[in-house]
Amino acid sequence: MIIPVLDLKNGIAVSGKSGKRETYKPLKTVFHESASPEEIAKSLRDAGAVRIYIADLDSIENRESNFDIARKVNKYIPVMLDCGAKNVSDVGKALEVADKVIIATETLENMDELNSIFDKFDKNRLIISIDIKDGKIFSKYLNIDINYFIRKIEELNPQEVILLDISQVGTEKGVNEELIKKFLKLPLIIGGGITSTDINKLEKLGINKFLVGSALHKGKLALKI
């Protein structure tokens, strides 16, 4: 399954590379002539997408949110929303506008909050995102070892776990297969630089869910695989 990615900033869809958000520009996509998130999402739905990953970059960077847009998009295609949720309160607000909420290592305040989030909410609506940068877990608040974090996630038993290599986002350079192999015990969704060649390799490892942005929007990768 290919899950389309839409990054939102200042009310429009944007694109960029390697998480350098200050350089992101309006998205050019084969799915619509404008950078309107709603129109692009409708076109993706009509093309066969069954859900969509939205990263609210403004919210992640502690600016204004794009929750109104996420709410509208969620009415016609289920939204997995990454809004920089740090704690129980943030997750509760995000679940009001999206089908599922991403709890990402980049913005998670601490491990106790992660436990509290899974205690309070339906785990079917929660997705943990392990953000990787330069081969290490990327976080503003946590300093944790990869193996320790894997064990903690296994205890929580989430339905889905995103492994997002931020260094590769938007590059179309492919994935770090050796890194991915460390996480194979988890129910993975892979993101960051995905190509059609990667998909063929990763399916052989038992992975069948992929976050795709650049290659999809440029028309280099079909929505249906």
C-alpha positions as CSV (number, residue, x, y, z in Angstrom):
1,M,0.0,0.0,0.0
2,I,1.3,3.4,-1.0
3,I,0.2,6.2,1.4
4,P,0.5,9.6,-0.2
5,V,2.3,12.3,1.8
6,L,1.2,16.0,2.0
7,D,3.3,18.5,3.9
8,L,1.3,21.6,4.8
9,K,2.7,25.1,5.5
10,N,0.8,28.4,5.6
11,G,-2.3,26.7,4.3
12,I,-0.9,25.1,1.2
13,A,0.9,21.9,0.2
14,V,4.7,22.3,0.0
15,S,7.7,20.2,-0.8
16,G,11.4,20.1,0.1
17,K,14.3,17.8,1.0
18,S,15.9,16.3,4.1
19,G,13.6,18.1,6.6
20,K,15.0,21.5,5.8
21,R,11.6,23.1,6.2
22,E,12.6,26.7,5.9
23,T,13.4,26.0,2.2
24,Y,10.1,24.3,1.3
25,K,8.2,25.6,-1.7
26,P,4.7,25.2,-3.0
27,L,4.2,21.6,-4.1
28,K,4.1,20.8,-7.8
29,T,2.2,17.6,-8.3
30,V,0.7,15.6,-11.2
31,F,-2.5,15.3,-9.1
32,H,-3.6,19.0,-9.4
33,E,-2.5,22.2,-11.1
34,S,-2.6,24.1,-7.7
35,A,-1.0,23.5,-4.3
36,S,-4.4,23.3,-2.7
37,P,-4.3,20.5,-0.1
38,E,-8.0,19.8,-0.5
39,E,-7.9,19.5,-4.3
40,I,-4.8,17.4,-4.3
41,A,-6.3,15.1,-1.7
42,K,-9.5,14.7,-3.7
43,S,-7.5,13.8,-6.8
44,L,-5.5,11.3,-4.8
45,R,-8.7,9.7,-3.4
46,D,-10.1,9.5,-7.0
47,A,-6.9,7.8,-8.1
48,G,-7.3,5.1,-5.5
49,A,-5.6,6.3,-2.3
50,V,-7.4,4.9,0.8
51,R,-5.7,7.3,3.3
52,I,-3.3,10.2,3.4
53,Y,-0.4,11.3,5.6
54,I,-0.5,15.0,6.4
55,A,2.4,16.7,8.1
56,D,1.3,20.0,9.6
57,L,4.7,21.7,9.5
58,D,3.4,24.9,11.1
59,S,2.1,23.0,14.1
60,I,5.3,20.9,14.3
61,E,7.3,24.2,14.4
62,N,4.9,25.6,17.1
63,R,3.3,28.1,14.7
64,E,-0.3,28.3,13.6
65,S,-1.9,25.0,12.8
66,N,-3.6,23.7,9.6
67,F,-6.2,21.8,11.5
68,D,-9.1,23.3,9.6
69,I,-7.6,21.9,6.4
70,A,-6.9,18.5,7.9
71,R,-10.5,18.3,9.2
72,K,-11.9,19.1,5.7
73,V,-9.6,16.5,4.0
74,N,-10.6,13.9,6.6
75,K,-14.2,14.1,5.5
76,Y,-13.4,12.4,2.2
77,I,-10.2,10.5,2.8
78,P,-8.9,9.3,6.2
79,V,-6.1,11.5,7.5
80,M,-3.0,10.3,9.4
81,L,-2.0,13.6,11.0
82,D,1.5,14.5,12.2
83,C,1.1,17.8,14.0
84,G,4.0,17.6,16.4
85,A,2.0,16.1,19.2
86,K,4.0,16.3,22.4
87,N,1.6,15.0,25.0
88,V,-1.9,13.6,25.9
89,S,-3.5,17.0,25.4
90,D,-2.1,17.5,21.9
91,V,-3.1,14.0,20.8
92,G,-6.7,14.6,22.0
93,K,-7.0,17.8,20.0
94,A,-5.6,16.2,16.9
95,L,-8.0,13.2,17.1
96,E,-10.9,15.7,16.8
97,V,-9.8,16.5,13.2
98,A,-8.1,13.3,11.9
99,D,-8.7,9.6,11.7
100,K,-5.3,8.8,13.2
101,V,-2.6,10.8,14.9
102,I,1.1,10.4,14.7
103,I,3.2,10.5,17.9
104,A,6.7,11.2,16.5
105,T,10.0,11.0,18.4
106,E,10.9,14.4,17.0
107,T,8.4,16.2,19.3
108,L,7.4,13.6,22.0
109,E,8.2,15.2,25.4
110,N,9.0,12.0,27.3
111,M,8.3,8.3,27.5
112,D,5.8,8.7,30.3
113,E,3.7,10.8,28.0
114,L,3.8,8.1,25.4
115,N,2.6,5.5,27.9
116,S,-0.2,7.9,29.0
117,I,-1.3,8.5,25.4
118,F,-1.6,4.7,24.8
119,D,-3.5,4.3,28.2
120,K,-6.0,7.1,27.3
121,F,-6.8,6.6,23.6
122,D,-7.8,3.8,21.2
123,K,-4.5,2.4,20.0
124,N,-6.1,1.8,16.6
125,R,-6.0,5.6,16.1
126,L,-2.4,6.0,17.2
127,I,0.7,5.6,15.1
128,I,4.2,5.9,16.6
129,S,6.8,7.5,14.2
130,I,10.4,6.7,14.8
131,D,12.2,9.7,13.2
132,I,15.7,8.9,12.1
133,K,18.4,11.4,11.2
134,D,22.0,10.4,10.4
135,G,21.3,6.9,11.6
136,K,20.1,8.0,15.1
137,I,16.7,8.6,16.6
138,F,15.8,12.3,16.0
139,S,14.2,14.1,18.9
140,K,14.0,17.6,20.4
141,Y,13.5,16.2,23.9
142,L,14.6,12.6,24.1
143,N,18.0,11.0,24.2
144,I,17.3,7.4,23.7
145,D,19.0,4.3,22.3
146,I,17.4,2.7,19.3
147,N,17.3,-0.8,20.9
148,Y,15.8,0.5,24.1
149,F,13.1,2.4,22.2
150,I,12.2,-0.7,20.1
151,R,11.6,-2.7,23.3
152,K,9.4,0.1,24.7
153,I,7.3,0.2,21.5
154,E,6.9,-3.6,21.6
155,E,5.5,-3.3,25.1
156,L,2.9,-0.8,23.9
157,N,2.0,-3.1,21.0
158,P,0.9,-0.4,18.5
159,Q,-1.0,-1.3,15.3
160,E,1.4,0.6,13.1
161,V,4.8,2.2,13.4
162,I,6.3,4.6,10.9
163,L,10.0,4.5,10.4
164,L,10.9,7.8,8.8
165,D,14.4,8.6,7.6
166,I,14.3,12.4,7.7
167,S,17.7,12.6,6.0
168,Q,16.2,10.9,2.9
169,V,12.9,12.8,2.7
170,G,12.4,14.3,-0.8
171,T,15.6,13.0,-2.1
172,E,14.4,9.9,-4.0
173,K,17.8,8.3,-3.1
174,G,16.3,5.2,-1.7
175,V,16.1,3.8,1.8
176,N,18.7,2.5,4.3
177,E,17.9,-1.2,4.2
178,E,20.4,-2.1,7.0
179,L,18.7,0.4,9.3
180,I,15.2,-0.9,8.5
181,K,16.3,-4.5,9.3
182,K,16.8,-3.4,13.0
183,F,13.1,-2.7,13.2
184,L,11.5,-5.7,11.5
185,K,9.8,-6.9,14.6
186,L,7.5,-3.9,14.4
187,P,4.5,-3.4,12.2
188,L,6.3,-1.0,9.9
189,I,5.3,1.8,7.5
190,I,8.5,3.0,5.7
191,G,9.0,6.6,4.6
192,G,11.9,8.8,3.4
193,G,13.3,8.7,-0.2
194,I,11.2,5.7,-1.3
195,T,11.6,4.5,-4.9
196,S,10.0,1.6,-6.8
197,T,13.1,-0.4,-6.4
198,D,12.9,0.0,-2.6
199,I,9.3,-1.2,-2.6
200,N,10.3,-4.4,-4.4
201,K,13.1,-5.1,-1.9
202,L,11.1,-4.2,1.2
203,E,8.2,-6.3,0.2
204,K,10.5,-9.3,0.3
205,L,11.2,-8.4,4.0
206,G,7.5,-8.5,4.7
207,I,6.9,-4.7,4.6
208,N,3.9,-3.6,2.5
209,K,3.1,-0.1,3.6
210,F,5.0,2.9,2.3
211,L,4.8,6.7,2.7
212,V,5.6,8.3,-0.6
213,G,5.8,12.0,-1.4
214,S,8.2,13.3,-4.1
215,A,8.2,10.2,-6.4
216,L,4.4,10.1,-6.3
217,H,3.8,13.8,-6.9
218,K,6.3,13.8,-9.8
219,G,4.6,10.9,-11.4
220,K,7.6,8.6,-11.1
221,L,5.8,6.1,-8.9
222,A,2.2,4.8,-9.4
223,L,-0.3,5.0,-6.5
224,K,-1.2,1.4,-7.0
225,I,1.6,-1.2,-6.8
